[in-house]
Amino acid sequence: MTEDWQEGGFGLYVHWPFCQAKCPYCDFNSHVSRETDQDHWCRAYLSELDRYAAEVPGRVVTSVFFGGGTPSLMNPDVVGAILDRIARLWPMANAPEITLEANPSSVEAGRFRGYSTAGVNRVSMGIQALNNRDLARLGRLHSVEEAYTAFDIARQNFSRVSFDLIYARQGQTVQDWQKELEQALAMAVDHLSLYQLTIEPGTAFGDRFARGTLRGLPDEDETADMYLLTQDLCQAADLSGYEVSNHAAPGAESRHNMIYWRYGDFVGIGPGAHGRLTLDGQRHATVGHHAPGAWLDAVDSGHGEATRDAIAPAQQADEFLMMGLRLSDGIALGRYRALSGHPLPCEKLSYLSGMGMIEVSGDTMRVTEKGRPLLNAITRELLSG
């Protein structure tokens, strides 16, 4: 019998927690460390891979993603050892997607050649802004010139290159963003990730915002205009918004992220890494120990998981809904029904459809272009809780 996770596929996420500096907007599990025993970390990753392969043998790996932190600080031979072990432990899909995140400040031509030789075939670059004033405000260590150089190095070594930009930044106007986005589209290979700046509690920006010292942020109307402009310009450049913040040429969507959005299973390895694993028909949520030292010590003592919790059917259905509605393709209503044990309420679907927020066609429900700016509200309306 086909298990639900097979609708989304299976992949692996490897978290490298170290950065050269902590960006003020970042709420990821990243830490500044001057010295790292990469051989020790490599042994820990390999140990965790062996453990998970014993639990879920025989699954076809469609993607591997090295995230962080700044994985471009990893030694290429560590990346190579991890990929070699994965290929020995699981069958690999034809032409699997192997992605590594990189910051321009840590890009070197020799290092990138090493990643390519190790098996990485896609790079996702955290460029974030295309002017030096805003790069400094965002706490980035690279200049625009360094970003262009790093991007050229990436293109010389990888056929697939994506990069991130953040909009709705301090002092940024709609006209500023249009100019910058047009520059980005002229550079783009086949994929762009374009995120609205969000102010997260516990970050440096969050603290400044709470004190009223983070000034010059665009208001809601300006931010909405930037979002709509983003959709129009990317669509015109044949980089459609297949997900709320991600744009790709046809066939160039991030296969790894599609596992998340299509609610597949994935192994999460590293400090604070999340995973979703179906074992004997029951889906579980796994989370690694958060602090790098604690995770490393835990692996040395047995395994790196801090928690493993069975996910109830209603929660699975909600997770499927929250992830799947981000996609322009939407979700299968029958799959929601199979996960939750009941259909989505007809009265809510009719209400949202009548407002033009969603479209229902056969077994598919998707959020419309009109509804996408209100995605969070639409999702809240449909969640089981």
C-alpha positions in Angstrom: 0.0 0.0 0.0 1.3 3.5 -0.9 2.1 5.5 2.3 1.3 9.2 2.3 4.9 10.4 2.3 5.4 8.9 -1.1 3.2 11.6 -2.5 6.0 14.0 -1.7 9.1 11.9 -2.0 12.1 11.4 0.3 15.2 13.5 0.8 17.9 14.5 3.3 18.7 17.8 5.0 22.2 18.3 6.5 22.6 21.3 8.8 25.9 23.1 9.1 25.4 25.5 12.0 28.4 27.8 11.7 28.7 31.3 10.2 31.3 34.0 9.9 28.8 36.4 11.5 25.2 36.5 12.7 22.9 38.5 10.5 20.6 40.8 12.5 17.4 39.5 10.8 18.3 35.8 11.1 16.4 33.4 13.4 18.0 30.2 12.0 20.1 28.0 14.2 23.4 29.5 13.3 26.5 30.2 15.4 29.8 32.1 15.0 32.8 29.9 15.6 36.4 30.6 14.8 37.6 27.0 14.9 35.7 23.9 14.0 37.0 20.3 14.1 35.6 19.3 10.7 36.8 15.7 10.9 34.8 15.3 14.2 31.7 16.8 12.6 32.1 14.6 9.5 32.2 11.5 11.7 29.0 12.7 13.5 27.1 13.2 10.3 28.1 9.8 8.9 27.1 8.2 12.2 23.6 9.8 12.0 23.3 8.7 8.3 24.0 5.1 9.3 21.4 5.2 12.0 18.6 6.6 9.9 19.4 4.3 7.0 18.8 1.3 9.4 15.4 2.8 10.2 14.3 3.6 6.6 16.3 1.4 4.3 15.6 1.1 0.6 14.0 4.5 0.1 14.9 6.4 -3.1 16.7 9.7 -2.3 15.6 12.4 -4.7 17.5 15.3 -3.1 20.1 16.3 -0.6 20.3 19.8 0.8 23.2 21.3 2.8 21.8 24.2 4.7 22.8 26.4 7.6 24.5 28.4 8.9 26.9 28.7 6.0 27.6 25.3 4.4 30.1 26.9 2.0 32.4 26.9 5.1 32.4 23.1 5.0 35.5 21.5 3.6 34.7 19.9 0.2 36.0 16.5 1.4 33.5 16.6 4.2 30.7 17.2 1.7 32.1 14.5 -0.5 32.3 12.0 2.4 28.6 12.7 3.3 27.4 12.3 -0.3 29.5 9.1 -0.7 27.9 7.6 2.4 24.4 8.5 1.3 24.9 6.9 -2.0 26.1 3.7 -0.3 23.2 3.6 2.2 20.2 4.4 -0.1 19.3 4.0 -3.8 19.6 7.4 -5.5 17.1 8.8 -8.0 18.3 9.4 -11.6 20.0 12.8 -11.6 19.3 13.6 -7.9 19.4 17.3 -6.9 22.3 18.0 -4.5 22.1 21.6 -3.2 24.5 23.6 -1.1 23.8 27.0 0.3 26.6 29.6 0.0 27.4 33.1 1.1 29.4 35.2 -1.3 31.9 36.1 1.4 32.9 32.4 1.6 33.1 31.6 -2.1 36.4 30.5 -3.5 36.9 29.0 -7.0 38.9 26.1 -5.7 36.4 25.3 -3.0 33.5 25.4 -5.5 35.4 23.1 -7.9 35.8 20.8 -4.9 32.0 20.8 -4.2 31.3 20.1 -7.8 33.7 17.1 -7.8 32.1 15.9 -4.6 28.7 15.7 -6.3 27.0 19.0 -5.6 25.1 20.1 -8.7 23.1 23.1 -7.5 24.1 26.1 -5.4 21.8 28.5 -3.6 23.5 31.8 -2.9 22.5 34.3 -0.1 23.1 37.5 -1.9 20.2 39.3 -0.2 20.7 42.8 -1.7 22.3 44.4 -4.7 23.5 47.6 -3.1 26.2 48.1 -0.6 24.3 50.3 1.8 21.6 47.7 2.3 24.1 44.9 2.5 25.7 46.7 5.4 22.3 47.3 7.1 21.6 43.5 6.8 24.9 42.7 8.4 26.2 40.9 5.3 30.0 40.6 5.0 30.2 40.8 1.2 29.9 43.7 -1.2 27.9 43.8 -4.4 31.1 43.4 -6.3 31.9 40.3 -4.3 28.4 39.0 -4.9 28.8 39.3 -8.7 32.2 37.6 -8.6 30.9 34.7 -6.4 27.9 34.4 -8.8 30.2 34.1 -11.8 32.3 31.4 -10.0 29.1 29.5 -9.2 28.0 29.6 -12.8 31.3 28.3 -14.0 31.0 25.3 -11.7 27.3 24.4 -11.5 24.5 24.2 -14.1 21.9 25.2 -11.6 22.4 28.4 -9.5 19.7 30.1 -7.4 20.1 33.2 -5.2 18.1 34.9 -2.5 17.1 38.6 -2.2 15.2 40.3 0.6 12.8 43.1 -0.1 10.8 45.6 2.0 14.0 46.6 3.6 14.7 49.9 5.5 14.4 52.9 3.3 13.5 50.9 0.2 10.8 52.2 -2.2 8.8 50.3 -4.7 11.0 52.0 -7.4 14.2 50.9 -5.7 12.9 47.3 -5.6 11.9 47.4 -9.2 15.4 48.5 -10.3 17.0 45.8 -8.1 14.7 43.1 -9.2 15.3 43.9 -12.8 19.1 43.6 -12.2 18.5 40.2 -10.5 16.4 38.9 -13.4 19.1 39.9 -15.8 21.5 37.7 -13.7 19.2 34.8 -13.0 20.0 31.4 -14.3 16.7 29.5 -13.6 15.6 30.2 -10.0 15.2 33.1 -7.6 14.1 33.1 -3.9 12.6 36.5 -3.1 11.6 37.0 0.5 9.9 39.9 2.3 11.9 41.0 5.3 10.2 39.7 8.4 11.1 40.9 11.9 11.5 37.9 14.1 11.5 38.0 18.0 14.9 37.2 19.5 16.9 38.6 16.5 18.8 41.8 16.6 16.2 43.4 14.3 13.5 42.1 16.5 15.1 43.8 19.6 15.5 47.1 17.7 11.9 46.9 16.4 10.6 46.4 19.9 12.5 49.4 21.1 11.3 51.5 18.2 14.7 52.0 16.8 14.3 50.0 13.5 13.2 52.9 11.4 12.4 53.3 7.7 10.5 50.0 7.1 8.0 50.2 4.2 4.3 50.3 5.3 1.9 47.5 4.5 0.7 49.2 1.3 4.2 49.6 0.0 5.1 46.1 0.9 2.0 44.7 -0.9 3.0 46.7 -4.0 6.5 45.2 -3.9 5.0 41.7 -3.7 2.7 42.3 -6.6 5.5 43.9 -8.6 7.6 40.8 -7.9 5.0 38.5 -9.3 4.5 40.6 -12.5 8.2 41.0 -13.3 9.1 37.4 -12.6 6.2 36.2 -14.7 7.2 38.4 -17.6 10.7 36.9 -17.3 9.3 33.3 -17.4 10.2 32.7 -13.8 6.8 32.1 -12.4 6.0 32.1 -8.7 5.5 28.3 -8.2 5.6 29.0 -4.4 4.9 32.2 -2.4 8.6 33.3 -2.3 10.2 31.1 -5.0 10.3 31.7 -8.7 11.6 29.3 -11.4 11.8 28.5 -15.0 9.7 25.5 -16.0 11.3 22.4 -14.6 13.8 24.3 -12.5 11.8 24.3 -9.2 13.7 23.3 -6.1 13.1 19.6 -5.9 14.2 19.5 -2.3 11.9 22.2 -1.1 9.1 20.5 -3.1 9.5 17.5 -0.7 8.6 19.9 2.2 5.7 21.6 0.4 4.3 18.3 -0.9 4.6 16.9 2.6 7.0 14.1 1.9 9.5 12.5 4.3 12.9 13.8 5.0 15.8 13.0 7.3 17.1 16.1 9.2 20.7 15.8 10.4 22.6 18.4 12.5 22.0 20.8 15.3 18.3 21.8 15.5 17.5 20.1 12.2 13.9 19.0 11.8 12.8 15.8 10.1 9.6 14.0 9.1 9.8 10.2 9.0 7.0 7.6 8.5 7.7 4.4 10.4 5.3 1.5 10.3 2.6 3.8 8.9 3.0 6.5 11.6 4.6 9.8 10.7 7.0 11.3 13.3 8.6 14.7 13.8 12.2 14.6 14.8 14.3 17.5 16.1 18.1 17.5 16.7 19.7 19.0 19.8 19.8 22.8 19.2 23.3 23.8 20.5 26.2 22.5 18.2 28.2 21.2 21.1 25.2 19.4 22.7 24.4 17.8 19.3 27.9 16.7 18.8 28.2 15.2 22.3 24.8 13.5 21.9 25.8 11.8 18.6 29.1 10.7 20.3 26.9 9.1 23.0 24.4 7.5 20.7 22.3 9.8 18.5 21.6 13.5 17.9 17.8 13.6 18.3 16.5 15.7 21.1 12.8 14.7 20.4 10.9 12.3 18.3 7.1 12.7 18.5 4.3 10.9 16.7 2.2 13.3 14.7 -1.6 12.9 15.1 -3.8 12.7 12.0 -5.3 16.1 12.5 -1.8 17.7 12.9 -0.6 15.9 9.8 -3.5 17.2 7.8 -2.8 20.7 9.1 0.9 20.5 8.2 -0.1 19.2 4.7 -2.5 22.1 4.3 0.0 24.8 5.5 2.8 23.6 3.3 0.7 22.7 0.2 -1.2 25.9 0.0 2.1 27.8 -0.5 2.3 26.1 -4.0 0.6 27.6 -7.0 -0.5 24.0 -7.8 -2.4 23.8 -4.5 -3.4 20.6 -2.7 -5.4 17.4 -3.4 -8.6 17.5 -1.3 -8.7 13.7 -1.2 -5.3 13.6 0.3 -6.3 16.0 3.1 -9.4 13.8 3.7 -7.2 10.7 3.9 -4.9 12.3 6.4 -7.5 13.9 8.7 -10.3 11.4 8.3 -12.8 14.1 7.2 -13.1 16.6 4.3 -12.4 20.3 4.5 -15.7 22.0 5.5 -17.8 22.8 2.4 -19.1 26.1 3.9 -15.6 27.4 4.3 -14.5 26.4 0.8 -17.7 28.0 -0.6 -17.1 31.2 1.4 -13.4 31.6 0.3 -14.3 30.6 -3.2 -17.0 33.2 -3.4 -14.6 35.8 -2.3 -12.2 34.8 -5.0 -9.5 33.7 -2.5 -9.4 30.0 -3.7 -10.3 27.9 -6.6 -11.6 24.4 -6.4 -11.4 22.2 -9.5 -12.2 18.5 -9.2 -10.0 17.2 -6.4 -7.6 20.2 -6.4 -7.8 23.4 -4.3 -5.5 26.2 -4.9 -5.1 29.8 -3.6 -5.7 32.4 -6.4 -3.5 35.2 -7.3 -5.9 37.5 -5.5 -5.7 35.3 -2.4 -2.0 34.8 -2.2 -1.2 38.1 -0.4 -3.7 36.9 2.2 -2.4 33.3 2.4 -1.9 33.3 6.2 -5.5 34.3 6.8 -6.8 31.8 4.3 -4.8 29.0 6.0 -6.0 30.0 9.4 -9.6 29.8 8.2 -9.1 26.2 7.0 -6.9 24.8 9.8 -8.7 22.1 11.9 -7.9 23.9 15.2 
